[in-house]
Every structure is written in structure tokens, then in C-alpha cells.
Amino acid sequence: MEYNELLNIYRYQIDTLDKELINLFSRRFEIVEQIWIIKRENNIEALQTDRWEQLMKDNIEMAKELMVSESFIRDVWNRVHEESLNIEKK
């Protein structure tokens, strides 16, 4: 197989995974909106520090097991968390 063909196969897989990631983020943020409704109705603060710290710890642990960079996971999850808080502040 020529290297271009092989590259195209891998690039197609990456493109497919990227679309899946975007769909997963969309679904996640829809759930965040539902959580915010519950929090708002019950006068609960958007930021739940204990929950956030545990989530980050669990995700970093999983990343390490899967050989994914801790700094990458921290960066991504901090941004996901920031977006979630923005949704909850609408």
C-alpha cells in the first residue's frame, strides 16, 4: 500500500473521531443545561468545587492509564469546565 493511501486511511479515522468528539461535547453541554435548571431551581451555585476536583482527579488517573498526557487532559478539561460554567451562567 502506498504511503498516501495509508495516510488517507488514518486521516479518515481521525476525521471520524473528531466528528464523534464534537457530538459528544454537544450532548455533554445539553446535559449541563439540564443540570443548571435543577441547580437554579434549588439555589445551588454553578461551581461545585468538590465535584470539579474529583472529576479532574478521575480523568487524570484514567488518562495516565491510557498513556494520555496529564497536561493535555488538564487543558482540555479546564476548557470544558469553563464552557460548562458559561452555560450555567446564561
A tleap script that builds the chain and sets N, CA, C and O, in Angstrom:
source leaprc.protein.ff14SB
mol = sequence {
  NMET GLU TYR ASN GLU LEU LEU ASN ILE TYR
  ARG TYR GLN ILE ASP THR LEU ASP LYS GLU
  LEU ILE ASN LEU PHE SER ARG ARG PHE GLU
  ILE VAL GLU GLN ILE TRP ILE ILE LYS ARG
  GLU ASN ASN ILE GLU ALA LEU GLN THR ASP
  ARG TRP GLU GLN LEU MET LYS ASP ASN ILE
  GLU MET ALA LYS GLU LEU MET VAL SER GLU
  SER PHE ILE ARG ASP VAL TRP ASN ARG VAL
  HIE GLU GLU SER LEU ASN ILE GLU LYS CLYS
}
set mol.1.N position { 0.852 -1.173 0.000 }
set mol.1.CA position { 0.000 0.000 0.000 }
set mol.1.C position { 0.906 1.248 0.000 }
set mol.1.O position { 1.886 1.313 0.741 }
set mol.2.N position { 0.567 2.209 -0.824 }
set mol.2.CA position { 1.346 3.443 -0.874 }
set mol.2.C position { 1.119 4.273 0.384 }
set mol.2.O position { 0.073 4.187 1.028 }
set mol.3.N position { 2.114 5.068 0.714 }
set mol.3.CA position { 2.009 5.868 1.931 }
set mol.3.C position { 0.833 6.841 1.872 }
set mol.3.O position { 0.224 7.126 2.903 }
set mol.4.N position { 0.499 7.363 0.675 }
set mol.4.CA position { -0.644 8.287 0.566 }
set mol.4.C position { -1.956 7.592 0.907 }
set mol.4.O position { -2.828 8.165 1.561 }
set mol.5.N position { -2.079 6.365 0.459 }
set mol.5.CA position { -3.284 5.591 0.771 }
set mol.5.C position { -3.385 5.350 2.281 }
set mol.5.O position { -4.454 5.487 2.875 }
set mol.6.N position { -2.282 4.999 2.867 }
set mol.6.CA position { -2.250 4.755 4.305 }
set mol.6.C position { -2.567 6.037 5.082 }
set mol.6.O position { -3.329 6.019 6.048 }
set mol.7.N position { -1.976 7.136 4.648 }
set mol.7.CA position { -2.285 8.423 5.287 }
set mol.7.C position { -3.770 8.743 5.184 }
set mol.7.O position { -4.377 9.204 6.151 }
set mol.8.N position { -4.349 8.503 4.025 }
set mol.8.CA position { -5.779 8.781 3.842 }
set mol.8.C position { -6.647 7.923 4.749 }
set mol.8.O position { -7.660 8.391 5.271 }
set mol.9.N position { -6.255 6.680 4.935 }
set mol.9.CA position { -6.995 5.793 5.844 }
set mol.9.C position { -6.954 6.348 7.265 }
set mol.9.O position { -7.986 6.434 7.932 }
set mol.10.N position { -5.775 6.720 7.722 }
set mol.10.CA position { -5.640 7.260 9.075 }
set mol.10.C position { -6.325 8.615 9.209 }
set mol.10.O position { -6.944 8.900 10.234 }
set mol.11.N position { -6.219 9.436 8.192 }
set mol.11.CA position { -6.872 10.751 8.252 }
set mol.11.C position { -8.390 10.619 8.303 }
set mol.11.O position { -9.061 11.379 9.002 }
set mol.12.N position { -8.924 9.663 7.569 }
set mol.12.CA position { -10.359 9.409 7.626 }
set mol.12.C position { -10.768 8.992 9.042 }
set mol.12.O position { -11.796 9.439 9.552 }
set mol.13.N position { -9.972 8.148 9.665 }
set mol.13.CA position { -10.271 7.727 11.040 }
set mol.13.C position { -10.236 8.918 11.985 }
set mol.13.O position { -11.093 9.044 12.859 }
set mol.14.N position { -9.249 9.792 11.814 }
set mol.14.CA position { -9.168 10.991 12.660 }
set mol.14.C position { -10.382 11.886 12.428 }
set mol.14.O position { -10.976 12.381 13.386 }
set mol.15.N position { -10.753 12.098 11.179 }
set mol.15.CA position { -11.914 12.932 10.871 }
set mol.15.C position { -13.180 12.374 11.512 }
set mol.15.O position { -14.002 13.121 12.042 }
set mol.16.N position { -13.321 11.071 11.457 }
set mol.16.CA position { -14.488 10.416 12.066 }
set mol.16.C position { -14.486 10.607 13.577 }
set mol.16.O position { -15.521 10.919 14.166 }
set mol.17.N position { -13.345 10.423 14.197 }
set mol.17.CA position { -13.244 10.609 15.649 }
set mol.17.C position { -13.502 12.065 16.039 }
set mol.17.O position { -14.139 12.330 17.059 }
set mol.18.N position { -13.012 13.003 15.236 }
set mol.18.CA position { -13.263 14.422 15.529 }
set mol.18.C position { -14.757 14.727 15.518 }
set mol.18.O position { -15.249 15.456 16.379 }
set mol.19.N position { -15.473 14.178 14.555 }
set mol.19.CA position { -16.929 14.383 14.496 }
set mol.19.C position { -17.607 13.763 15.720 }
set mol.19.O position { -18.539 14.341 16.280 }
set mol.20.N position { -17.138 12.598 16.124 }
set mol.20.CA position { -17.691 11.958 17.321 }
set mol.20.C position { -17.436 12.813 18.559 }
set mol.20.O position { -18.317 12.960 19.406 }
set mol.21.N position { -16.239 13.374 18.664 }
set mol.21.CA position { -15.926 14.249 19.805 }
set mol.21.C position { -16.858 15.448 19.850 }
set mol.21.O position { -17.364 15.804 20.914 }
set mol.22.N position { -17.085 16.065 18.709 }
set mol.22.CA position { -17.973 17.228 18.666 }
set mol.22.C position { -19.381 16.828 19.079 }
set mol.22.O position { -20.035 17.548 19.833 }
set mol.23.N position { -19.852 15.690 18.594 }
set mol.23.CA position { -21.178 15.207 19.002 }
set mol.23.C position { -21.237 14.930 20.495 }
set mol.23.O position { -22.234 15.243 21.147 }
set mol.24.N position { -20.191 14.354 21.035 }
set mol.24.CA position { -20.157 14.072 22.473 }
set mol.24.C position { -20.153 15.361 23.287 }
set mol.24.O position { -20.839 15.459 24.304 }
set mol.25.N position { -19.378 16.351 22.840 }
set mol.25.CA position { -19.391 17.634 23.548 }
set mol.25.C position { -20.776 18.267 23.497 }
set mol.25.O position { -21.245 18.818 24.493 }
set mol.26.N position { -21.421 18.192 22.360 }
set mol.26.CA position { -22.772 18.736 22.240 }
set mol.26.C position { -23.719 18.057 23.228 }
set mol.26.O position { -24.476 18.730 23.928 }
set mol.27.N position { -23.680 16.750 23.284 }
set mol.27.CA position { -24.531 16.007 24.219 }
set mol.27.C position { -24.194 16.364 25.663 }
set mol.27.O position { -25.089 16.526 26.492 }
set mol.28.N position { -22.904 16.484 25.958 }
set mol.28.CA position { -22.476 16.829 27.313 }
set mol.28.C position { -23.042 18.188 27.721 }
set mol.28.O position { -23.552 18.350 28.829 }
set mol.29.N position { -22.947 19.166 26.811 }
set mol.29.CA position { -23.415 20.505 27.139 }
set mol.29.C position { -24.939 20.574 27.239 }
set mol.29.O position { -25.470 21.414 27.966 }
set mol.30.N position { -25.639 19.715 26.528 }
set mol.30.CA position { -27.094 19.620 26.706 }
set mol.30.C position { -27.416 19.141 28.121 }
set mol.30.O position { -28.358 19.629 28.745 }
set mol.31.N position { -26.647 18.202 28.617 }
set mol.31.CA position { -26.853 17.709 29.986 }
set mol.31.C position { -26.502 18.788 30.994 }
set mol.31.O position { -27.179 18.931 32.013 }
set mol.32.N position { -25.449 19.549 30.718 }
set mol.32.CA position { -25.078 20.663 31.603 }
set mol.32.C position { -26.249 21.634 31.733 }
set mol.32.O position { -26.527 22.129 32.824 }
set mol.33.N position { -26.935 21.906 30.621 }
set mol.33.CA position { -28.101 22.801 30.669 }
set mol.33.C position { -29.180 22.236 31.593 }
set mol.33.O position { -29.808 22.981 32.345 }
set mol.34.N position { -29.394 20.929 31.537 }
set mol.34.CA position { -30.399 20.307 32.403 }
set mol.34.C position { -29.970 20.377 33.874 }
set mol.34.O position { -30.797 20.608 34.757 }
set mol.35.N position { -28.702 20.181 34.121 }
set mol.35.CA position { -28.183 20.278 35.489 }
set mol.35.C position { -28.371 21.693 36.007 }
set mol.35.O position { -28.742 21.893 37.164 }
set mol.36.N position { -28.113 22.685 35.146 }
set mol.36.CA position { -28.250 24.071 35.565 }
set mol.36.C position { -29.692 24.402 35.947 }
set mol.36.O position { -29.918 25.158 36.891 }
set mol.37.N position { -30.648 23.859 35.242 }
set mol.37.CA position { -32.052 24.083 35.588 }
set mol.37.C position { -32.311 23.589 37.007 }
set mol.37.O position { -32.951 24.277 37.802 }
set mol.38.N position { -31.818 22.411 37.318 }
set mol.38.CA position { -32.001 21.847 38.666 }
set mol.38.C position { -31.291 22.706 39.701 }
set mol.38.O position { -31.858 23.005 40.752 }
set mol.39.N position { -30.063 23.102 39.416 }
set mol.39.CA position { -29.316 23.941 40.359 }
set mol.39.C position { -30.021 25.265 40.592 }
set mol.39.O position { -30.157 25.714 41.730 }
set mol.40.N position { -30.469 25.889 39.510 }
set mol.40.CA position { -31.133 27.192 39.617 }
set mol.40.C position { -32.412 27.089 40.444 }
set mol.40.O position { -32.677 27.940 41.293 }
set mol.41.N position { -33.192 26.062 40.198 }
set mol.41.CA position { -34.449 25.868 40.920 }
set mol.41.C position { -34.217 25.598 42.402 }
set mol.41.O position { -35.106 25.824 43.222 }
set mol.42.N position { -33.026 25.115 42.748 }
set mol.42.CA position { -32.731 24.760 44.136 }
set mol.42.C position { -31.670 25.660 44.761 }
set mol.42.O position { -31.090 25.328 45.795 }
set mol.43.N position { -31.423 26.803 44.123 }
set mol.43.CA position { -30.463 27.792 44.631 }
set mol.43.C position { -29.091 27.185 44.936 }
set mol.43.O position { -28.507 27.424 45.993 }
set mol.44.N position { -28.599 26.401 43.992 }
set mol.44.CA position { -27.284 25.775 44.130 }
set mol.44.C position { -26.316 26.529 43.219 }
set mol.44.O position { -26.635 26.837 42.071 }
set mol.45.N position { -25.146 26.815 43.747 }
set mol.45.CA position { -24.125 27.518 42.974 }
set mol.45.C position { -23.709 26.694 41.752 }
set mol.45.O position { -23.700 25.464 41.784 }
set mol.46.N position { -23.366 27.404 40.678 }
set mol.46.CA position { -22.920 26.727 39.456 }
set mol.46.C position { -21.649 25.918 39.722 }
set mol.46.O position { -21.549 24.760 39.317 }
set mol.47.N position { -20.686 26.529 40.400 }
set mol.47.CA position { -19.420 25.849 40.664 }
set mol.47.C position { -19.520 24.992 41.912 }
set mol.47.O position { -19.766 25.492 43.009 }
set mol.48.N position { -19.327 23.704 41.730 }
set mol.48.CA position { -19.302 22.745 42.814 }
set mol.48.C position { -17.856 22.238 42.904 }
set mol.48.O position { -17.480 21.276 42.234 }
set mol.49.N position { -17.067 22.892 43.730 }
set mol.49.CA position { -15.624 22.663 43.784 }
set mol.49.C position { -15.268 21.204 44.060 }
set mol.49.O position { -14.390 20.651 43.398 }
set mol.50.N position { -15.925 20.585 45.010 }
set mol.50.CA position { -15.618 19.183 45.329 }
set mol.50.C position { -15.848 18.277 44.124 }
set mol.50.O position { -15.032 17.406 43.822 }
set mol.51.N position { -16.962 18.493 43.448 }
set mol.51.CA position { -17.292 17.695 42.252 }
set mol.51.C position { -16.236 17.921 41.176 }
set mol.51.O position { -15.779 16.967 40.547 }
set mol.52.N position { -15.843 19.180 40.959 }
set mol.52.CA position { -14.861 19.501 39.933 }
set mol.52.C position { -13.511 18.848 40.238 }
set mol.52.O position { -12.888 18.262 39.353 }
set mol.53.N position { -13.070 18.951 41.472 }
set mol.53.CA position { -11.780 18.372 41.850 }
set mol.53.C position { -11.776 16.863 41.679 }
set mol.53.O position { -10.784 16.297 41.220 }
set mol.54.N position { -12.865 16.203 42.041 }
set mol.54.CA position { -12.950 14.752 41.885 }
set mol.54.C position { -12.977 14.366 40.411 }
set mol.54.O position { -12.321 13.405 40.008 }
set mol.55.N position { -13.724 15.101 39.615 }
set mol.55.CA position { -13.784 14.837 38.180 }
set mol.55.C position { -12.404 14.960 37.548 }
set mol.55.O position { -11.993 14.104 36.765 }
set mol.56.N position { -11.695 16.022 37.891 }
set mol.56.CA position { -10.358 16.234 37.337 }
set mol.56.C position { -9.423 15.105 37.769 }
set mol.56.O position { -8.666 14.575 36.956 }
set mol.57.N position { -9.477 14.744 39.040 }
set mol.57.CA position { -8.630 13.662 39.551 }
set mol.57.C position { -8.913 12.353 38.811 }
set mol.57.O position { -7.989 11.658 38.390 }
set mol.58.N position { -10.187 12.027 38.658 }
set mol.58.CA position { -10.564 10.781 37.975 }
set mol.58.C position { -10.125 10.789 36.513 }
set mol.58.O position { -9.642 9.780 36.001 }
set mol.59.N position { -10.293 11.919 35.849 }
set mol.59.CA position { -9.926 11.998 34.435 }
set mol.59.C position { -8.416 11.924 34.239 }
set mol.59.O position { -7.942 11.308 33.285 }
set mol.60.N position { -7.670 12.543 35.130 }
set mol.60.CA position { -6.209 12.465 35.040 }
set mol.60.C position { -5.743 11.035 35.281 }
set mol.60.O position { -4.845 10.547 34.595 }
set mol.61.N position { -6.351 10.367 36.251 }
set mol.61.CA position { -5.993 8.975 36.535 }
set mol.61.C position { -6.264 8.085 35.319 }
set mol.61.O position { -5.436 7.249 34.958 }
set mol.62.N position { -7.420 8.271 34.699 }
set mol.62.CA position { -7.756 7.495 33.513 }
set mol.62.C position { -6.787 7.804 32.370 }
set mol.62.O position { -6.342 6.903 31.659 }
set mol.63.N position { -6.470 9.072 32.206 }
set mol.63.CA position { -5.539 9.477 31.148 }
set mol.63.C position { -4.181 8.817 31.329 }
set mol.63.O position { -3.583 8.332 30.369 }
set mol.64.N position { -3.703 8.802 32.558 }
set mol.64.CA position { -2.408 8.178 32.824 }
set mol.64.C position { -2.436 6.700 32.457 }
set mol.64.O position { -1.481 6.186 31.874 }
set mol.65.N position { -3.528 6.011 32.796 }
set mol.65.CA position { -3.654 4.587 32.473 }
set mol.65.C position { -3.640 4.369 30.970 }
set mol.65.O position { -3.168 3.338 30.490 }
set mol.66.N position { -4.161 5.345 30.226 }
set mol.66.CA position { -4.248 5.220 28.774 }
set mol.66.C position { -3.090 5.910 28.048 }
set mol.66.O position { -3.099 6.047 26.825 }
set mol.67.N position { -2.098 6.340 28.825 }
set mol.67.CA position { -0.907 6.974 28.259 }
set mol.67.C position { -1.229 8.290 27.525 }
set mol.67.O position { -0.636 8.595 26.490 }
set mol.68.N position { -2.171 9.056 28.077 }
set mol.68.CA position { -2.505 10.370 27.538 }
set mol.68.C position { -1.897 11.400 28.478 }
set mol.68.O position { -1.956 11.248 29.698 }
set mol.69.N position { -1.329 12.423 27.921 }
set mol.69.CA position { -0.637 13.449 28.683 }
set mol.69.C position { -1.540 14.107 29.732 }
set mol.69.O position { -2.653 14.543 29.437 }
set mol.70.N position { -1.025 14.163 30.962 }
set mol.70.CA position { -1.778 14.815 32.039 }
set mol.70.C position { -2.006 16.289 31.713 }
set mol.70.O position { -3.103 16.803 31.934 }
set mol.71.N position { -1.008 16.964 31.201 }
set mol.71.CA position { -1.171 18.390 30.899 }
set mol.71.C position { -2.227 18.600 29.814 }
set mol.71.O position { -2.972 19.579 29.854 }
set mol.72.N position { -2.290 17.697 28.857 }
set mol.72.CA position { -3.323 17.795 27.821 }
set mol.72.C position { -4.707 17.657 28.440 }
set mol.72.O position { -5.606 18.447 28.151 }
set mol.73.N position { -4.873 16.656 29.285 }
set mol.73.CA position { -6.175 16.435 29.924 }
set mol.73.C position { -6.549 17.632 30.792 }
set mol.73.O position { -7.699 18.071 30.783 }
set mol.74.N position { -5.593 18.157 31.534 }
set mol.74.CA position { -5.868 19.355 32.339 }
set mol.74.C position { -6.334 20.510 31.461 }
set mol.74.O position { -7.314 21.183 31.781 }
set mol.75.N position { -5.637 20.740 30.361 }
set mol.75.CA position { -6.011 21.828 29.455 }
set mol.75.C position { -7.413 21.629 28.886 }
set mol.75.O position { -8.243 22.538 28.923 }
set mol.76.N position { -7.666 20.440 28.365 }
set mol.76.CA position { -8.964 20.163 27.750 }
set mol.76.C position { -10.074 20.257 28.787 }
set mol.76.O position { -11.103 20.888 28.547 }
set mol.77.N position { -9.864 19.625 29.948 }
set mol.77.CA position { -10.934 19.600 30.938 }
set mol.77.C position { -11.158 20.971 31.580 }
set mol.77.O position { -12.285 21.299 31.953 }
set mol.78.N position { -10.123 21.754 31.710 }
set mol.78.CA position { -10.319 23.118 32.192 }
set mol.78.C position { -11.171 23.907 31.211 }
set mol.78.O position { -12.035 24.682 31.622 }
set mol.79.N position { -10.936 23.717 29.929 }
set mol.79.CA position { -11.730 24.430 28.919 }
set mol.79.C position { -13.164 23.918 28.886 }
set mol.79.O position { -14.097 24.710 28.759 }
set mol.80.N position { -13.353 22.609 28.998 }
set mol.80.CA position { -14.700 22.037 29.047 }
set mol.80.C position { -15.443 22.571 30.269 }
set mol.80.O position { -16.623 22.915 30.188 }
set mol.81.N position { -14.749 22.636 31.390 }
set mol.81.CA position { -15.364 23.128 32.619 }
set mol.81.C position { -15.730 24.607 32.481 }
set mol.81.O position { -16.803 25.032 32.911 }
set mol.82.N position { -14.846 25.370 31.889 }
set mol.82.CA position { -15.116 26.793 31.664 }
set mol.82.C position { -16.375 26.969 30.807 }
set mol.82.O position { -17.225 27.805 31.113 }
set mol.83.N position { -16.489 26.191 29.750 }
set mol.83.CA position { -17.666 26.268 28.884 }
set mol.83.C position { -18.922 25.835 29.634 }
set mol.83.O position { -19.986 26.427 29.455 }
set mol.84.N position { -18.805 24.818 30.462 }
set mol.84.CA position { -19.951 24.371 31.259 }
set mol.84.C position { -20.422 25.478 32.198 }
set mol.84.O position { -21.624 25.705 32.338 }
set mol.85.N position { -19.494 26.158 32.832 }
set mol.85.CA position { -19.863 27.260 33.717 }
set mol.85.C position { -20.500 28.394 32.930 }
set mol.85.O position { -21.432 29.034 33.418 }
set mol.86.N position { -20.017 28.652 31.728 }
set mol.86.CA position { -20.633 29.681 30.893 }
set mol.86.C position { -22.082 29.325 30.562 }
set mol.86.O position { -22.953 30.194 30.555 }
set mol.87.N position { -22.329 28.069 30.294 }
set mol.87.CA position { -23.695 27.605 30.014 }
set mol.87.C position { -24.562 27.807 31.240 }
set mol.87.O position { -25.708 28.240 31.125 }
set mol.88.N position { -24.033 27.500 32.406 }
set mol.88.CA position { -24.806 27.615 33.644 }
set mol.88.C position { -25.051 29.066 34.034 }
set mol.88.O position { -25.954 29.342 34.823 }
set mol.89.N position { -24.280 29.985 33.508 }
set mol.89.CA position { -24.460 31.397 33.864 }
set mol.89.C position { -25.384 32.138 32.913 }
set mol.89.O position { -25.625 33.332 33.088 }
set mol.90.N position { -25.901 31.446 31.914 }
set mol.90.CA position { -26.813 32.079 30.936 }
set mol.90.C position { -28.108 32.466 31.594 }
set mol.90.O position { -28.996 33.009 30.937 }
savepdb mol mol.pdb
quit
